[in-house]
């Protein structure tokens, strides 16, 4: 790290006011914005917020807090890959007071957080969920996810989540956690012995994000193949796929219920309906999503809100932002998973929520932590009527190939739609770049945000945008056998040819690489590893 910047950080540690140090170590008390300001003689700058793995929407959270004048500290978990944490969107940079790299010892990271004067602890993205939960369980003060230590694994483990809500009396998916091929065969036998008219199942990582690694299987052979592909691998977040989750296939529409909770009070801040379809042989490709309030389909969505509230209670969730995925089946709402963090996808949905609701999950989370009266004033479900109607449409590629032309006239038609609000195009969408086939959320290459006061206008524009995207926003030469870096990929639908992309090309093709321009963290970023902080402590500086 840069010596000058470290010196500044160390000097801050050395001269930390005693009253602030004591304020961050008062067990059982929450340090509110008002009390922290009072302790600092009316200066907001003494209130310091740590964000664990502030990537994706976590970067938007950091920017929001920075714009409000909060001091910020970032913590990188020991599970987040360097290739992921090194992505910083242009326009979302903030002035971090210090960067702490967690090295496996929670007590050491807690000491470092207290040493730099952190008063509140939030989670920024999926890789940091487990570490945030562990730190929050021991962290004195701050708006944190309040789960007992014995329930920490419920944060990310989809299997345990479904079993926990089943025990609490909520409807849950039929499933089996597969560690071995024998487990897979037992699951296959269960599906074949069921009363289902046709074989259909889902195989996916037990922990993960987006639709990474998710396979819809229509036969026992496809289940075995999907298990073999996941066994012993890592997901996009760099986490080991130590087990594979095999589940019944839930028929119905998929919804997202975004919530923010404070002291056990749950508020639904957004209801999104996914538009997932088969796309050139891939069955779970995001085509878009639409924002709704309860009144859009009251019988369905009132029941869904009640179900999600019961799920959060069953999981012991009392505080924080949650992103729950729910299937609206014939038997009622059934949980896919609760993601114990903000709605992801780089926060590309934030302008839609702001335009349609006047608030977002990010602003609601900040209100719950720092402005309880503002949180109390939020409606229990998304406002009615909506200020406007909103949706986003994904940019997709039907195959791997090298782009030979961009159809600017089609882009111009989308931009001219009455509801057009903005766009996010991945860097790979330009002539000469190699592009991945869109098979899941991580290979979506951008999106168009649509917002309009008239619901019918939005719906018409949504259809037009989807048609233009299906026709193709760019021309390309497909990847072919014998071409450099081309590999043969076996899929349930048969073999296809794909590029073995460089790390930079993967970033340019990935959902992680949205928001136009990314830059790597500078080598001299001011990061202070815990081993250096421990050395500081041995030198006599207090934590």
N, C-alpha and C positions, 0 to 999 in steps of 0.2 A: 504494500500500500504506500501511497505517497507520504513521505515523512512529514511534510508540512501539515497535511490534513490530519494525520494521526495525532500530531502535536496538539492541534486544536481540540480534537476529541478528548485526548488525555487531559488537557487543561480544564475542559469542562467537567470531567470526572473529579479532578482535584479540587475544584472550587465550587462543587455542588452545594447549594444552600442546605443547611442541616434540617430546616423545616420541611423541605421537599423530600429529603432522604427519608425522614420519618413518615411522611405522608404516603410514600410508596410501600411501606412495610407494616402498615396498621392492619393486622389480620381481621378479616371479616367485614371490613368497611369498603364501600365503593367511593372512589375519589371522583366526584362530579366536576363538571366544568366550573360551576359556581364556587365550590370549595377550593379547587385548585387555584382559581383566579384570586380568591380571597387570601390564600396562603402566600401568593406571590406578589401581594400588594397591588392587585388589579391587572397583572400582566398575564395574558393568555399563553405566552410563550413557554411558561413552566409546565404546561400540560403536554406530555409527550406520549404519542401513540405508537406502538409497535405493530407492524403488520407482518404476519408469517407468510412467506412466499407471495409477494405482491406482484403477481403476473396476471394476465387475462383481465377480468373485471377488477381484480385486486389493484391493478395499476390505476384504474379509474377511481377506485376508492381512495387511493393515496393522493391522487390529484385533487379530488374533492376536499379532502381534509387539509391539504396544503393550501388550497385557495381560501380556506377558512382560518388560516393562521396557526394551525397546530404544528408542533414539532414532531418529526417523524423518524422512526427507527425501523429498519427492515431486518428480518430474520430469515435466513435461508435454511430450510430443513436439510437433513442429510439424505433425503430421498429424491430431491428435485435434481434432474440432470443439468449439467452446466449449459447444455444446448438449449434448455428451456428457460432457465433463469437469466440467461444472457440476452433475452429479447426485451427491448425497451421501445415502446412506440413513440415516434416523434410526436411531440405535443403533450405527452404524459410524463415527461421527466419531472422529478421533484428533487429538492435539496435534502437528501437524507442526512440526518445528524450522524448516524453511524450505521454500519452494516455488520451484522453478527452472523457468522456461519456456525450453525449447530453441528456439534461433533459427536453426538450420541449421549451426552450426559445432561439430563434435564436440569439437575441442580446447578451445573455450571452455567447453562444458558440463563436460568432464572437469576443467578447472581449478576450476570452481565447486564440483563435487562434492568434490574434494580440499580445497578451501578451507573447506568446512563440516565437514570431518572424516569424510566417508563412508568406511566400511570394507567394506561389502558392497553389491552391486547386484543387484536382482531386477526381474523384469518383472511388471506387474500385469494387463495385458489386451492384447487383440489389437492395438490401434493402436500400442502401444509396443514391439512385437516387434522391428521393424527398428532403431529407435534403441537399444534395449537391447543388441542384438547388436553394433552398432558400438561402443557404449561399453564393452561387456564385452571386446571384442577388444583394447582399449587400456588397460583399467582394471587397475591394479596391486593385486592382493589381492581377496578376496571370492569367494563362491561365484557363479560366473557361467557363462553358456552358452559353452562353449569350442569355437567353430568357427573355422576359418581364415578370414581376411578374404575370400578368393576365393569362399567358400561362403556369404557372408552372405545372399544372395538366397534361399537355400533355406529361410530362416525362414518366408516367407509365400507364396512363389510355388508354387502347386500344380502347375503344368506342370513346372517345373524339378525339383520333388520326385519326381514320377513318372519323369521321364527319368533322374534320378540313380540311383534304386533299380533301374530297368531295366538300366542299365549295370553295376550290381553283381550282377545275376543274380536279383533278386527279381521276382515277377510284378507287372506294372503295367498300368494301364488304357490302352487304345488312345485316342489323343487328337490334337488339332491346336490350336495356338495361333493364333487368328484376329485379325489386325490389319485385314484388308480383306475386302470382299465376295468377292473371288477366293479367299481362304483358306476362307471359309465354303463356297463351291461345291466346293472340293477335298475338304473334309471330307464334305459330303453325298454326293459321288461314292463316297468310300470306304465309307460306310455302305451305300449302295445296291448296291455291288459285293460286299459281304460275304455270307456264307452265312446271315445272320440271317433268320429266318422273317418278321419284321415290322420296319418301320422304327421305331427308338426310340433317342433320343440325349439327352444332357444338355448344356445350355448355361448357363454361369455365369461370374461374375467370376473372374479369375485370382487375385485376392486378395480376402479378405472374411471374414465371420463368420456363423455360423448358416446358415440356408438363404436368406440375403439374395440376391436376384437369380437364384436357381436355377430353371430351367425344364426340365421334362421334355417333350421334343418327340416327337410321333408321326408327323411328316411333314417333308419338306424345307421346306415353307412355314412351319411352326412354328419351325424352326431359324433361318430368315431373319428372322422376326419377332422372335424372342428376341435375336438378335444386334443388330438395329436398336434395340431398347429399351435395351441396355447400352452400345452404342458411344458413347464420349465422355461418359458420365455419372459420377457418384460413388456409392460404396456407402454403407452406413449408418455406416461409420467415417470418412467424409469423404475416402476415398482415391479417386484417379482410376481408373476402369476403362479403363486404357490399352490393354488387350487383352482378348479374350473367349476363354474356354476351352471348346472343343467336345470332348465325350468320348462314348465308347460308354456305353450304359446297362448298368449292372451289376445283374443279377438276383440277389436274395438278401436276407438280413437284414443290417441295418446295426448295427454294434457300435462302442462307444467303449472304447478301451484307454487308461486314464490311467496315466502312468508318472512316476517321479521317478528321476533318474540322478545319480550322484556318481562322478567319476573313472572313467567308463566302465562302472560297474556300474548296470544298469537294474533297477528294481523296479516291477512292475505292482501299483499300489495300488488299482485298481478296474476292473471289467469291467461295462459297462453295455450292455444291449440296447435299442436304440431301438424304439419303437412308432410308426412313421410310416405314415400311411394317406392315401388320397384323402379330401378333406373338401370337399364342395360344389364340386367342380371343381378344387381345388388338390391336386396329387398328393404333396406332400412335407410334410404338416402333422404336427407333433409331437403325438401323443396321450398320450405318456408314455415312461418308460423304467424298466427293472428292473435292480437290482444283482445280479450273479452272482459266484461264484468259479469257478475252473477245473473243480472237481469237478462242477459243474452239467451240463456236457457235455464230458467230458474229451477225447475225440478231437478235437472241433472246437476247443476253447479252448486246449489244449496247443499245437496247431499254430498258432493265432492268436498266442499269446504268443511263440513262436519266430519267427514272421514279423515281428512288430512289433520285436522285439529286433534282427533282421537289418536292418530298415528304419532304425532309429535309428543303427545302426553305419554303414550305407551313407551316411547323411546327415551323418556326422561328429559326431553329438550325443553328448556325454559327461557333461553336467551340466544340471540344471534339470528343471522340470516340463513334461511334454508331454501333449497331448490329441489322440490319434490316432483317426481315423475309418476303419473297416475294413468292407468288404463281404464277407460270407461267401457266396461264389459256388460254383457247382458245380465250378469248377476250383480252388477253394481261396481263402484270404484274399487280397483285393486292396485296396491302399491307396486311400482317397479323398483324405485329406490328413493331414499332421501339423501341428497347431497348436502352435507353440512357446511355450506359456504354460499356465497353469492351466485346467482345465475351467471354462467360463464360466457363462452363465445366472444371473448374480448370486449364485452360490454357494447357490442354493436347495436343492441336493442335499446340502450339507454335513451337515445333521442326520441324513440317512439313512445316509450313510457312517459317521458317528460311532457311531450306534446299532448298525449291523450289523457294523462292523469294529473299532471302538475307536480308529480313527485315520482321517485324511483325507489327501487329496493336499496340502492346505495344511500340515498338521502334518508330513507326511513331507518336504515341501520345506524347512521350517524345520529339521527334524532334519538333513537333508543339508548344510545351510549352517552350522549352529551346534552340532549335537550328533551328530557322526559315529558314536559308539557306539550311539546310539539308532537311527540310520538303519540301521546294520549289523544290528541286532536285528529289523528288520522282515522279514516273510516275503517271498520272491521274487514270490509271487502272492497275491491276496487270501486272507485267513485261511480255514482250513477246520477245523471247520465255522464257518459264519457265526454270529455272536451272535444275529442276527435276520435276517429277510428284509425287503427294502425296495423301494419303487417310488414314482414320482410320476406324477400324472395332470394333464394340462393343462386350463385353462379356455379355451374357444373360443367364437367367435361365427360363426354360419353366414352372416352378411351384414352390410353396413354398416347402421346404424340408430340411432335414439335410444331409449334404454332407458325403458320406461314402467312397469316393475315388476320387482322382484327376487323370485325364488321362494325365500323364506326357509325354507320347509318342505323343499325339496330340499337346500339348504345344511345344514340341521339333520340330515337323514338321512346325508349324507356325514360330518359331524362326529361322528355317533353310531357310525360303523363301528368295529369292534374295533381295526382297524389305524391309525386316524386319528392322525397325529402333529402336523400343523400345516398352515397354509394361507398362501398369498401371493396377494392379490387386487389387481389394478391399480386405481388411483384412478378409472378410468372406469366401474367397475361400481357405478353408483348411478343412481337415477331422474333423468332429465333430461340425462344425459351421452350424447354421441355415441360410438359404438363402431365400431371397424374390423372388417371381416370377417377371420377368421383364415386367412391364406394361407401363412404361414411362421413361423419361430421368433420373429421380431420382432413379430408380431401375435398371439402367445399372450398371454392376459390374466391369467395367474396359474396357480397349480397347487395341488394337495393332496398333501402328503407322507404316505405310508403305510408303517408298519413293524409287523411282528408276528413273534413267535417261531415261529409255525406257518405254513409255506409255503402250505398249502391255504387258510387263512384270508385271507392276503394276496391270493391269487389271486382268491378270491371277492369280496373287497372292491374289488379293482381293477375287476372286471367291473361291479359295482354302480355305482361312481363314474363309469365311462365311460358307462353307460347314462343316468344322471341328467344328465350333462353334454350328451349327445346330445339328450336330451329338451328341454334348455334350462334354464339356471339363471336366466334373465331373459327378460322379454318386451320387444319393441321394435317400433318403427314403422320399416320399411325406408326407406332413402334413396330419394328419388324425383326424377324429372326435374322441373326447375323450382324445386326447393327451394333455399334459400340455400346456397351453398358446395358444391353437388352437381355433380360432373363425371362425364362418361361415360368409362368405361375399357374399352378394347378388350382382350380376352383370347383365347387360343386356343379357349376354349369359347364365345366370343361376348361381346357387350358387357354390362357391368354398371355400376351407378351407385355412386359412392363419394364420400365427403366430402373436401373440400380442408380438412384440419384445420389449426388454428393450431399453432404450435410447442408450446405448453403441452398441447394436446389430443394431439399426437403422443407426447409424453413419457408422458402418462397412459395411452395405449393400448399402449405399447411394452414389450417385454421389458426394456429399460433402466429402465423405471419401476416395476419390481416392488419388493417389500419395503415395501409400505404407503405410506410418506411420504418424499418427497424434498424437499430444499431446495437452492436454488442456492448456489454459493459466495458468501460475502459479498464485497462490493466491496473491503473492507479485509481481505483474507484473509492478509496477510503474504507475498504473492507477491513475489519479488525477481527481476525480469528480469535476464538476463545483462548487458545494457548497464549496469545499476546496479552489478552486481558488478564489472564491468570498471572502472567509475568509482571504486569502492572500492579496487581494486587500484592505480589510478593515484595514489591518495591515499597510498600507501605501506604499505597493509596486505597481509600476506603470504597467498599461496595455496599 
